[in-house]
């Protein structure tokens, strides 16, 4: 088993849970290593951008960056809900936060803006959601595992089957192909914690 940090994507579908903070913190205490990076999902905030795109024909480029700004807002929300956490601009700052005994939460806008300089950055399309942002962060920081916390159990098979069923976005399998990042999903809403 490869060693390295774990990236945990907190699905936006979980943001309506009144006990999300304690539930997430408890799950992290029981199941995550000390070296964990949280990545927020888009949830209602990203859906609002989708609606605005439909209404105003913003286009995928503008919508991509607006949705990433929504993820930045959700990072601040997670930091407010999870004791001992703080928002960071990129995975390179995680080590410093871990040394302080804290939990880093990724500002997806800042991360993707910086990562855009790399040839293998994520495309600016609705095919990319917070699932792929979390996968990209896992690849960039050489994480051992990517855990997707969702509101439903994963379908059988692999990431490609998950994408085909709509459980994850269609870009995620492409981000992880050829890497050593293990992928798993957890039903945080209904599953046994």
N, C-alpha and C positions, 0 to 999 in steps of 0.2 A: 504494500500500500504506500503510495507516494505521500510525502509529508509536505506541508505547506498550509497557507491560510485557507479559510473557507469563506466563500461569498454567499450571503443569504439574501435572496430577493424576496421582499415582503410584498406580496401581491396587493394591488390596489383594491381588489374585491374584498379585502379584509378590513379596509379602513372604516367600515360602518360597524365594526364590532365594538360595543361599549367598553369591553375589557381588553382591547387590543394591546395596550401597553403592558399590563401584567401578564397576559397570555404569552406575548412575544418574549418578554424578559424571562419568564419561567421556562419557555422552550429553549432559549439560548443557554440558560444555566444548566439545563439537563442534557442538551444535545450538541452544543457547538463548542469548538475549541476556543481558547483565549484569543487566538488570532482570527477574528471574524470581522468581515466588512458587510454592513447592511446596505442594500440598494432598494430604494422605494419603488413600488409600482406606481402606475399613473392613476388608476381608479377614476372616480368622478371628475377629477381635474383634467385628465387627458381626454375623457369623453366630452367635456365641454369644448376642448379645442377641436375635436372631430366635428362637433355640431357647428362650430363657427366656420370651419373649413367648408362644410356643406352649404351653409348660408351665404358665405362671402367668397367662395372659390379662392381661398388663400393659396392653394397649391401645396404640394408636398414639401418643398423646401422651407417655406415659411412655417407651415404647420409642424414640421419636424422640430424646429428650434423653439416654437411656442410650447410644444408638448414637453420638451426637455426642461423648459422653465417651470412647467407644472410639476415635473419630477423634483426640481430643486425646492419648490414649496413643500412637497411631500417629505423631502429629506428633513426639513425643519420641523415638520409635524412629528416624524418618527423620533427625532432628537428630543422633542418635548415629551414624548410618551415613554421613552426608554431611559430609565435612570442611568446616569454615568455615560451617556452617549454625547457625541458632538458631530457636527457636519464638517466634512473635509472636501477639498477640491479635487483630489485625485488619490488613487491607491498608493502612490509613493509616500503619502503622509500617514498611512495607517500604522506603520511601525512606531512612530512617535506617540500616537494615541494609545497603542497597546502598552507601551512602556509606562504610560501614565495610569494604566489599569482601567482605561475607558474603552468604549465601543464606538468605532467610527461609522458614520453614515455618509454615503457618497452623494455629493451634489452632482447629479448626472449631467446637468448643463455644463458646468465647469469642466468635468471630465471629458465629455464628448467634444467640447470646443477645443481643448488642448489636443485630444487624440485625433482630431480632424487633420492634423499635420502629417499623420502617418498614412502610408499608402494603403494599409489594410483597415482603415477606419470604417465605421458603419455607414451605409448609404443613408441619404436623407429621404426616407420614404416611410409610408405607413406600414410597410412590411416589417419594419423594425419597431419593436416596442421595448418596454423596460426589461422584458425577458432577455433580449439580445444585448441591451446595455449592460445588464448584470453579467452575461456571458463574456462580453468583451472585457469588462473589468477583471473577471476571473482569469482570462487569458493574459492580459497585460501584467497582472501581478503574480502570475505563475501559481495560481491557487490549486490546491489539491482537489477541491470539490466546489460545486455550485449547487446550492439547495434552493429550490423554488418553493416558497410557502404560498399555498393557494387555498381556494375555497372548495376544492373538489379533489378527489383522489386521482392520481395519474392513470391514464389508460395503459394497457400492457405495451410491451415492446420498447422501442428506443426513441430518441429525440426526433427522428424523421417521422415516425408514426404519430408522435405527440403533435408535431407541426401539422401533419396532414389532417388530424382530427380537430385542430384549432385550440388544443390545450396550451400550446406555446405559439409564439409567432413563427412565421415561415422562415425567418432569417437565422434563428438560434442554431439549428443544426449546422449551418454553414460556418458560424463563428467557432463552434467547438470541433469541427472536423480536423483531424490531424493533431489534436492536442491531447494531453494526458488528464485534462480536467474531468473528474467524475461528475455525473449529473444525476440528481434525484429530486423528487418532489414530495412534499408533505402537505396533507390536507389539514391545515392549521385550524380551519373553522370547525370541522366535524370529526377530525381524527382524535385518536387517543394521544394525549400529550405526556 
